[in-house]
Amino acid sequence: MDLISSVDDYNCTVNFSSIWAPDHTNYHLNCNARVGSSSWCAGVNDENQYVLISYGTNKVRVKKILIQGRGNSDQHVKEFKIKYFDGREWINYKNKHNDNNNNNDNDNDNENDGYAFIANNDRNTIKEVDVNFLAYSLMILPTKWNAHISMRFDVLISNPYKILMMEDSDEMAPHLTEVLQFLKNIRCERYFDDFVEEGFDDLEIIKQLSEHELKNDIGVKTLGHRKKLLRSIFNLNNPPEENYIINSINDISKEELYNKYQDLYKLYQEQNFQIENNNQI
């Protein structure tokens, strides 16, 4: 999937906990910049310093963090942590894949505070850290540094336009329009980006979704929302047979109709019962 630069190519805002001087901030922050101080330099050296990158009302898929030292001095960040805002709360990022090339294997790290990622050993090498999360905002928080907290950086995100639009068109692809309408019908359109990013971008694929996938892959944490989605998925797989009923009402008895839909209702109840049990374990 194509990745784009937050600093160079995307309409985001960047703020800082503190700055050393006006020319050590918003100018020439991106990796390999060579103008002036060519980095953000914190006003003080402590673990309360951060860079805040915000995408406004857009929720983006963050895929890589790039960190580099100061361009004109031997100052660089050696380790850092990541926090992100998913629209509900700030979350300490933990690398699900436990990539030893990215993570600092420090037994003293509190997992609830997120993992400390290894950054730079010099001013010029660019450290790339693979991540994977959806966010409206994120913070990069230096935890160890050389000489002074200074860094050039970038955040690479999935191209939010390419995945939604048809080739050579400004219109959303038809299969995505169907997914969006499906979610809007049950007031769950907030999960549209999550569905698409996780590959559930077609109703035929969504028909096969399980409760486990809704919770753990797409990130629908609210039980009520999962129930609502599962009911709609059930309806996708078992559409009302209105035409069949109208055409056959004179040929079958009320008892047969009752039994037919009792079976469907029983299946729906069993599905809900299974969800309740899974959430009690």
C-alpha positions as CSV (number, residue, x, y, z in Angstrom):
1,M,0.0,0.0,0.0
2,D,1.3,3.5,-0.9
3,L,2.5,5.5,2.1
4,I,2.6,9.3,2.3
5,S,4.6,11.7,4.5
6,S,2.7,13.5,7.3
7,V,5.3,16.3,7.4
8,D,5.7,16.8,3.6
9,D,2.5,15.7,1.9
10,Y,-0.4,15.7,4.4
11,N,-2.4,18.5,6.0
12,C,-1.6,17.9,9.6
13,T,-0.5,20.2,12.4
14,V,2.6,19.8,14.6
15,N,3.0,21.1,18.1
16,F,5.7,20.7,20.7
17,S,5.9,20.5,24.5
18,S,8.6,23.1,24.5
19,I,11.2,24.6,22.1
20,W,14.8,25.9,22.6
21,A,14.3,28.8,20.2
22,P,11.9,29.9,17.4
23,D,14.2,28.5,14.7
24,H,14.3,25.1,16.4
25,T,10.7,24.2,15.7
26,N,8.3,24.1,12.8
27,Y,11.0,24.7,10.0
28,H,12.8,21.9,8.3
29,L,11.7,19.1,10.6
30,N,11.6,16.3,8.0
31,C,14.3,13.7,7.7
32,N,17.4,14.8,5.8
33,A,16.6,18.5,6.2
34,R,19.9,20.5,6.1
35,V,18.7,24.1,6.7
36,G,19.5,26.0,9.9
37,S,19.2,23.9,13.1
38,S,17.4,21.2,11.0
39,S,15.4,19.7,13.8
40,W,13.1,20.2,16.7
41,C,15.1,21.0,19.9
42,A,13.3,20.8,23.2
43,G,13.3,23.7,25.6
44,V,14.3,21.4,28.5
45,N,15.7,17.8,28.8
46,D,13.2,15.6,30.6
47,E,10.8,12.8,29.9
48,N,7.8,15.2,29.7
49,Q,8.8,16.4,26.2
50,Y,6.9,15.4,23.1
51,V,6.0,16.1,19.5
52,L,2.2,16.1,18.9
53,I,1.0,15.4,15.3
54,S,-2.7,16.0,14.7
55,Y,-4.8,15.1,11.6
56,G,-7.9,17.1,12.6
57,T,-11.2,15.3,11.9
58,N,-9.4,12.7,9.7
59,K,-8.6,9.3,11.1
60,V,-5.5,7.9,9.5
61,R,-3.6,4.6,9.4
62,V,-0.1,5.1,10.8
63,K,2.4,2.7,9.4
64,K,6.0,4.0,10.1
65,I,7.8,6.4,12.4
66,L,11.0,7.9,11.1
67,I,13.5,9.4,13.5
68,Q,16.8,11.2,12.8
69,G,19.2,13.4,14.8
70,R,19.9,17.1,14.6
71,G,21.4,18.1,11.3
72,N,24.1,20.4,12.5
73,S,25.1,18.9,15.9
74,D,25.6,15.6,17.6
75,Q,22.3,15.6,19.4
76,H,19.8,12.8,18.9
77,V,17.0,10.8,20.5
78,K,18.1,7.3,21.5
79,E,14.8,5.9,22.6
80,F,11.1,7.0,22.4
81,K,7.6,5.9,23.1
82,I,4.4,6.5,21.2
83,K,0.9,7.5,22.3
84,Y,-2.1,7.9,20.0
85,F,-5.7,9.1,20.2
86,D,-8.3,6.8,18.5
87,G,-11.3,9.1,19.0
88,R,-12.1,7.8,22.4
89,E,-8.9,7.8,24.5
90,W,-5.2,8.2,24.4
91,I,-3.5,4.8,24.1
92,N,0.1,3.8,24.8
93,Y,1.3,2.0,21.7
94,K,2.6,-1.5,22.2
95,N,4.1,-3.4,19.3
96,K,1.9,-6.5,18.8
97,H,4.6,-8.3,16.8
98,N,7.4,-7.7,19.5
99,D,9.9,-6.9,16.8
100,N,13.3,-7.0,18.4
101,N,14.7,-4.7,15.7
102,N,12.4,-2.0,16.9
103,N,11.8,-2.6,20.6
104,N,14.2,-2.0,23.4
105,D,14.1,-5.3,25.3
106,N,14.1,-3.7,28.8
107,D,12.6,-5.8,31.6
108,N,12.1,-2.6,33.6
109,D,9.7,-1.1,31.1
110,N,6.1,-1.0,32.4
111,E,4.1,-2.5,29.5
112,N,1.1,-0.4,30.5
113,D,3.2,2.7,29.6
114,G,4.0,1.4,26.2
115,Y,7.2,0.1,24.7
116,A,10.4,2.1,24.4
117,F,11.5,2.0,20.7
118,I,15.2,2.2,19.8
119,A,16.0,5.3,17.8
120,N,19.4,6.8,16.8
121,N,23.1,6.2,17.6
122,D,24.2,9.2,15.6
123,R,22.9,12.4,14.0
124,N,22.4,11.2,10.4
125,T,21.1,7.7,10.3
126,I,17.3,7.5,9.8
127,K,15.7,4.9,12.1
128,E,12.5,3.4,10.7
129,V,10.0,1.9,13.2
130,D,7.1,-0.2,11.8
131,V,3.8,0.5,13.6
132,N,0.2,-0.1,12.7
133,F,-2.7,1.8,14.2
134,L,-5.6,4.2,13.4
135,A,-5.4,7.6,15.0
136,Y,-6.6,11.2,14.9
137,S,-3.5,12.4,16.7
138,L,-0.2,10.9,18.0
139,M,2.7,11.8,20.2
140,I,6.3,10.9,20.0
141,L,7.8,11.0,23.5
142,P,11.7,10.8,23.8
143,T,12.8,8.8,26.8
144,K,16.6,8.7,26.3
145,W,18.8,11.1,24.3
146,N,22.3,12.1,23.5
147,A,23.4,15.6,24.7
148,H,20.0,17.2,24.1
149,I,16.5,16.2,22.9
150,S,16.7,17.0,19.2
151,M,15.2,15.2,16.2
152,R,14.1,15.3,12.7
153,F,11.2,13.1,12.1
154,D,8.3,11.9,9.9
155,V,5.2,9.8,10.2
156,L,4.2,7.7,7.2
157,I,0.5,7.0,6.8
158,S,-1.5,4.9,4.3
159,N,-2.8,7.0,1.5
160,P,-6.4,7.7,2.6
161,Y,-7.4,8.8,-0.9
162,K,-6.1,5.9,-3.0
163,I,-7.9,3.2,-1.0
164,L,-11.3,4.9,-1.2
165,M,-11.4,6.2,-4.7
166,M,-11.7,4.4,-8.0
167,E,-8.7,4.8,-10.4
168,D,-8.8,8.1,-12.3
169,S,-11.9,9.2,-10.5
170,D,-13.0,11.3,-7.6
171,E,-15.9,9.0,-6.8
172,M,-15.8,6.3,-4.1
173,A,-15.6,2.8,-5.5
174,P,-19.1,1.1,-5.6
175,H,-18.2,-1.7,-3.2
176,L,-17.0,0.8,-0.6
177,T,-20.2,2.8,-1.0
178,E,-22.1,-0.3,-0.2
179,V,-20.0,-0.9,2.9
180,L,-20.5,2.7,4.1
181,Q,-24.2,2.5,3.5
182,F,-24.4,-0.8,5.4
183,L,-22.7,0.8,8.4
184,K,-24.7,4.0,8.2
185,N,-28.0,2.0,8.3
186,I,-27.1,0.9,11.8
187,R,-25.3,4.1,12.8
188,C,-21.9,2.4,12.9
189,E,-20.2,4.5,10.2
190,R,-17.5,5.5,12.7
191,Y,-16.0,2.0,12.0
192,F,-15.8,2.5,8.2
193,D,-12.1,3.3,8.1
194,D,-11.4,0.3,10.4
195,F,-13.3,-2.0,8.1
196,V,-11.5,-0.8,5.0
197,E,-8.0,-0.8,6.5
198,E,-8.4,-4.3,7.8
199,G,-9.5,-5.5,4.4
200,F,-13.2,-5.9,5.1
201,D,-14.1,-3.6,2.2
202,D,-16.8,-5.7,0.4
203,L,-20.2,-6.9,1.6
204,E,-19.4,-10.5,0.5
205,I,-16.3,-10.5,2.8
206,I,-18.3,-8.8,5.6
207,K,-20.9,-11.6,5.4
208,Q,-18.2,-14.0,6.8
209,L,-17.2,-11.8,9.8
210,S,-17.2,-13.3,13.2
211,E,-17.6,-11.7,16.6
212,H,-13.9,-12.4,17.4
213,E,-12.8,-10.5,14.2
214,L,-15.1,-7.6,15.0
215,K,-13.6,-7.2,18.4
216,N,-9.9,-8.1,17.8
217,D,-9.2,-7.2,14.2
218,I,-11.5,-4.3,13.5
219,G,-11.5,-3.0,17.0
220,V,-15.2,-2.8,17.9
221,K,-14.8,-2.9,21.6
222,T,-18.4,-2.0,22.6
223,L,-20.5,-5.1,23.1
224,G,-23.7,-3.3,22.0
225,H,-22.1,-2.3,18.7
226,R,-20.8,-5.8,18.0
227,K,-24.3,-7.2,18.6
228,K,-25.8,-4.6,16.2
229,L,-23.2,-5.4,13.6
230,L,-23.7,-9.2,14.0
231,R,-27.5,-8.8,13.6
232,S,-27.0,-6.9,10.4
233,I,-24.5,-9.5,9.1
234,F,-27.0,-12.2,10.0
235,N,-29.6,-10.3,7.9
236,L,-27.1,-10.1,5.0
237,N,-26.8,-13.8,5.0
238,N,-30.5,-14.4,5.6
239,P,-32.4,-11.7,3.6
240,P,-36.2,-11.5,4.1
241,E,-38.0,-13.7,1.6
242,E,-40.8,-11.3,1.0
243,N,-41.5,-12.3,-2.6
244,Y,-41.5,-16.0,-1.6
245,I,-44.0,-15.3,1.1
246,I,-46.3,-13.3,-1.1
247,N,-46.2,-15.9,-3.9
248,S,-46.6,-18.9,-1.6
249,I,-49.0,-17.6,1.1
250,N,-51.9,-19.5,-0.4
251,D,-49.8,-22.7,-0.8
252,I,-48.4,-23.1,2.8
253,S,-50.0,-23.1,6.2
254,K,-49.5,-20.5,8.9
255,E,-47.9,-23.2,11.0
256,E,-45.2,-23.8,8.3
257,L,-44.5,-20.1,8.1
258,Y,-44.2,-19.9,11.9
259,N,-41.8,-22.9,12.0
260,K,-39.6,-21.5,9.2
261,Y,-39.0,-18.2,11.0
262,Q,-38.8,-19.8,14.4
263,D,-35.7,-21.7,13.1
264,L,-34.1,-18.5,12.0
265,Y,-34.9,-16.8,15.3
266,K,-33.5,-19.7,17.2
267,L,-30.2,-19.4,15.2
268,Y,-30.0,-15.7,16.0
269,Q,-30.6,-16.4,19.8
270,E,-27.8,-19.0,19.8
271,Q,-25.5,-16.6,18.2
272,N,-26.2,-13.9,20.8
273,F,-25.8,-16.5,23.6
274,Q,-22.4,-17.4,22.3
275,I,-21.3,-13.7,22.3
276,E,-22.5,-13.3,25.9
277,N,-20.5,-16.4,26.9
278,N,-17.4,-15.2,25.1
279,N,-17.5,-11.9,27.0
280,Q,-17.9,-13.5,30.4
281,I,-14.9,-15.7,30.0
